[in-house]
Amino acid sequence: MKPDVAGLGGFLRDRRARLVPDAGLAGRRRTPGLRREEVAARAGVSVTWYTWLEQGRGGPPSDEVLERLARALELDAAGREALFLLARQRPPPIEPAPSSPVTPAVQRVLDGLATSPAFVKTAAWDVVAWNAAACVVFGDYDAIPPAERNGLRRLFGDPAHRARLPDWEEIARFAAGVLRLDVTRGFPDAIALAAELLETSAEFRRVWAAGEVRTQGSGLKRMLLPGGGLVTFDYATFAVDGGPGLSMMVFSPLSETDARTIADLVARRAEQAATDPRAQAQAGSTQPFSS
């Protein structure tokens, strides 16, 4: 049996009925929720036109009007998406991921992965949260400027970082393919990063020209660690609530030997922090940051 999904008119009527009238305007009402004229006033549209929408008349509203209706009806993110799908048969425009820190709950997940480097990144590959293991593997995020906490800028613009990646070519194609998909999805920060790298990096232009499209998914990654030799990781990517395009990448050491190597490096970093006040200020700050 086909699921029963209300059309735009039914959706608007249902959400209008769920709202509580403003104080002093409740009065006696035969039906719950707001009246049509109250929703129209909130959204800045005419009562006649709003009535037509609930009756399934007239053409589809513009994005701007839909955004005003979403605010007038106090829709959450899921409700806003449903409104656009019903009115225009497509999701709403993608908003840039917030630059605010990730939630404490997400940070606790990161910190709980003692020997698995993990970080949260935006669609433009800006790292916005990390754990101690990530600092000893990918570079000390606590100590570097925010502009340098970008995975693709490092991948295509940092020769020292490239030298630590035996499989750089495959990693570069994978990363460019993931970025291309996010550009296609319309993430503004991904579009801006792609334009920047096309201007600044001949290697990126070469890889981008291959036209590959990838999902982040999972796979293997090898890295040469400072003082730690070659380590192989099994990585997986997870979507993160809090903003469009945010994802968490977790790199799990493939062997017990690799896990011990990471554990030793993390312990060494903690010991240094205990004896060096400057290192202590950095290593003790695995909190999220603004990109």
N, C-alpha and C positions, 0 to 999 in steps of 0.2 A: 504494500500500500504506500502511495506517495505521501511523504510528510506534509502536514497542513501548515503552510507558511503564509501568513497574512500579507496582503499587498500593502502598498504605501499608505493608502487611506486607513486601513485597519490598524497598521502599526502606529500611525499618528494618533488615532482615537484611543488606542490602548495606553500609550505613553502619556497622553493628556489626562486620562482618567486616574493615573497613578500619582499625579502631582497634588501637593497640598496647597490650597489657596493662601495668598499672602495674608498676614495678620490684619484683621479689620475688614477683609473683603469676603470672608467666608459666608456670612449670612445664612439664609435658608437656601439649600440647594437640593434639587430633586435627584441629581446624579453626582457621584464623587468626582474629584479632580477639578481641573480648570475649565472654564468656558472657552469656546473658540476665540472670542474676542480678546480674552486675556492672553492666550498663547500668541495670537497675532500681534498684540501690543508688545509683548516681550521680544518677539522676533523682528519687529519693525516692518511688518507686511500688512496689507489690507485684510480685513475680516472676510471680504468676499473671496479674495484669492485663496486665503487659507482654507475656507470652506470648500472651494473647488478641489483643493488637494485631498482633503478627507473624502471627497466624493469621487475621486479618481478622474477629475476633469482637468483640462489644460495640459500644457507641456511640462517636461521635467524642470524642476527648479535649478538655478545655477549653483555652483559650488559655494559661493558666498552666502546665498540664502539658506542652503542646507546647513552650513556652519552656524548661522544664526538660529535656525530651528533646533539644531542639536543643543545649543546653549539654552534656548527657551524651554526645551523639554527636559533639561538637566540630564542629558544622556551621558553614560560613561563611554569608554573607548569602544566596547562591543556594540553598544546601542548606536553610536555614531557610525560605525562601519555598516551596521544593518541598514541605517537610514540611507546611506549612499548607495548601497547595493540595490535596495528597493526602488530608489528614485532614478538612478542613472546606470544601473547594472554594472557597476564597478566599485571598487573600494575607494575611500576618500584619499585625497592627496597625502603623500607620506610627509610627516613632520620630522625635522631633524632630531636625532637622538639628543636627549638633554645632556648638558655639560655638568650637571650636578653629580655628586658621588653616587655610587650604587648603594643599595640598602645595606644596613648592618648584617642582615641575614645572609645576603650574598657574600659579603666579606668574610663571615664566619665559615661559609662553605670553602672559600679559597684557603683560609688559614688552616682549616682542618686537613688539607691535603699536604702532609708533611714532606713527602718525597716526590710529589707529582707537581712539577711546575704548572701553574694555571694563571690565566689572566682573563679579564673581560675587555672586549674591544668594541669599537663602533663599526659601522659599515665602511668607514674610511680608515680602518685599521689603527685608530688611536687607542692606545691601551689606557683604560680608565680605572682599573683596579687590578691587583696582583697579589701573589703570596711570596714568602721568603724564597721558596724553591725557584720561582721564576726569576728572582733577582740574581741567583748564582748561575743560572743557565743562560738567560737571554740578555743580561746586563742589569746593573743596579738601577731599577726604575726610581728608587727613592732619591738617587743622586743626580739624575740627568734632567735637563730642562724638558718641560712638557712637549715642545715641538719635536724633540728627538725620541719621544715615546710612540713612534709611529712605525708599525711593522714594515710597511711597503717602502717608506722613505729609507729605512735602514737596509732593506733587502736590495734595493736598486741604487743606493747612494753611498753605502758604507763598505769599502773594500775589506776592512778588517772583519766585519760581520760576515761578508760573503766567504771569506777564507775559512770560516768555521763550519761551512755547510758543504759537505762532499757532494750532495745532490742538489746543488743550487739551481741548476737548469729546471729540473722537475718542480722544485718548490716555487720558482719564479713563475712558471706556467700555471701552476695551481693557484697561486695568489692572484695573478692577473685574471684568471678565469672566474674566481670568486668575485673580484671587484667588478668585472664586466656584468655579472648577473645583478649585483646591487645597483650598478648604473642603470641597467635595464629596468629594474624595479622603481627607479626614480629617486633614490636616496640622494638628497642634495650634496651632502658632504662627500659621498663616493664619487659623484660627478665632478666635483671640484678637485678631488685628489687625482682622478684619472687625467683631467686636463693639465694639472700641474706636472705630473710625471711625463706626460707626452711632450711637454715643453722642455723638461730638464734632463731626461734620461734616454739616451739612445738605446740602451738595453731594454728599457721598458717599451719603447716604440717597437722594437723588434719582436718582443714576446707578445705584445698587445696585437700586433698585426696577424698573429696566428689565428685570432678570432675564437679562442676556446672559451667555453662557458662551463663553470664548475659550481658545485655546491660544496659547502665547507666540510660536511660529513666527517669522515674518519680516515686514518691511514697511518703510515710509519714515517718517522723523521729521525735522521741521524745528525748529531752535532758533535763538534770537537770542543770540549770544555777546557778552560784555562786550568792546567794542572790536573785535569781529570780524565784525559784521554777521550776516546770516541764512545758516545753513549747513544743508544737507540731508544726511541720513544714510540709508544702506541698512542696516538692522539684521537680525541673525539671532541665534537663541538656541540654546544647546547644553547638554545635560545634563552635569553634572560629577560624577565619582565622588567618594565621600567622605562622602556623607550624603544622605538622602532630601530632595528638594525643591531641592537646590542646582543652579543653572543659571548659565551664562555668557552675558551679552549683549554682542555686539560691534557697534559702530556704525561702519560704513565710510563715509568721505566720498564723496558721489556724484560729485563732479567733481574734477579736478586743482586747481582754484581752492580748493575747500573743503579739500582735503588740505593745500595750502600754508598756508591760514589756521590749521589745527590745528597744523601744524609750527612756524609762527611763534610761536604762543601757548606751545607746549611749550618752545621755545628761550628765549623771554622769561622763562618761569618758572625755567628752569635758570640763566639769567644772574643773576636776582634771588637765587637760592639761593647762587650763588657769591660774592655780595657781602654778603649779609645772613645772619649766623649763625643767626638764628631761622628764616628761610625755608629755610636749608640743612638744618636739622634736620627740617623738615617735608617739603620736596621730595625729600630723599634717602631718605625712608621711604615707599616704595610697597609696603611689606610688608603681608600680610594682618593682620587684627585680629579680635578677638572681638566678636560683635554683642551 
